[in-house]
Amino acid sequence: MSTYISIVMGVRTIAIADEVYERLRSLKRPDESFSKLLSRLVGRPSLLDLAGAMSPEQANVIRRSVDEGRARSRARRERLAH
């Protein structure tokens, strides 16, 4: 037998076994929704999830652009300081 959970705000219905539902319910805090419980258990995305998202060439283009922007900002700060 399965238990169905419906989550409001972009409603999704998921089917989970009764045993899983009971385990989740036991982990749920009194003032916590199932949505917040699942978010807490899953955790936040990691920057490591982005590893390999771009080629080394693309990363170098971005790195050069950032370095150039920082150099311009540094020069502008120096001009304004004098």
Secondary structure, 3 states (H helix, E strand, C coil): CEEEEEECCCCEEEEEEHHHHHHHHHHCCCCCCHHHHHHHHHCCCCHHHHCCCCCHHHHHHHHHHHHHHHHHHHHHHHHHHC
